[in-house]
Amino acid sequence: MSEEHVDPEACRPPPASDEPVYRIHVFCCTNARPPTHWRGSCGGKGSRELCDYMCRLAMALGLGRIRINHAGCMNVCSHGPVLVIYPEAAWYRFENENDVAEILRSHIIGGRRVERLVLSIDPDTIHG
């Protein structure tokens, strides 16, 4: 019986790229609570449909290396519906398709924040 020589270098994974998989990552809160819940919810205010619209619009515009995700509760329910864009950690409130399109076109494509929709959140007011 002969022993085969295995080159240890052949077993190593390729080196990781410094380039991120996504250039921009958007998290839209789509958490839903019962309509009578005292905190309300982004999902109860139509955020799921608006997030899906943002995904479709980004695809229609041919944007690459962007990921738009449904996310669970972000703990700022009174501001909702909300989304956050990374890597900038820019928080927005959005209510309709026009808001979503403006965030996509101004912030994501144009690199300009949509001041009328920007949320300024004091981390000390977030209750976990």
Residue pairs with C-beta under 8 A, 6 or more apart in sequence:
21 65
21 67
22 65
22 66
22 67
23 64
23 65
23 66
24 65
24 66
24 67
24 85
24 86
24 87
24 108
25 66
25 67
25 69
25 85
25 86
25 87
26 54
26 66
26 67
26 68
26 69
26 83
26 84
26 85
26 86
26 108
27 69
27 71
27 74
27 83
27 84
27 86
28 42
28 47
28 50
28 51
28 54
28 68
28 69
28 70
28 71
28 81
28 82
28 83
29 42
29 43
29 47
29 71
29 72
29 73
29 74
29 80
29 81
29 82
29 83
30 42
30 43
30 47
30 48
30 51
30 70
30 71
30 72
31 41
31 42
31 43
31 71
31 72
31 73
31 74
31 77
32 41
32 42
32 43
32 44
32 48
33 39
33 40
33 41
33 43
33 44
35 44
39 77
39 78
40 77
40 78
40 80
41 73
41 77
41 80
42 73
42 74
42 77
42 80
42 81
42 82
43 81
45 80
45 81
45 95
46 81
46 95
47 80
47 81
47 82
47 83
47 94
48 70
50 81
50 94
50 96
50 97
50 99
50 100
51 68
51 69
51 70
51 83
53 97
53 100
54 68
54 100
54 103
54 104
55 68
57 100
57 101
57 104
58 66
58 68
58 104
58 108
61 104
61 109
63 108
63 109
66 108
74 82
74 84
75 126
75 127
75 128
76 82
76 91
76 119
76 121
76 126
79 93
79 119
79 121
80 93
81 93
81 94
81 95
82 91
82 92
82 93
82 94
82 119
83 91
83 92
83 94
83 103
84 90
84 91
84 92
85 92
85 103
85 107
85 108
90 107
90 113
90 118
91 118
91 119
91 120
91 121
92 99
92 103
92 107
92 114
92 117
92 118
92 119
93 99
93 117
93 119
94 100
94 103
94 117
99 114
99 117
102 114
102 117
103 114
103 117
106 112
106 113
106 114
107 113
107 114
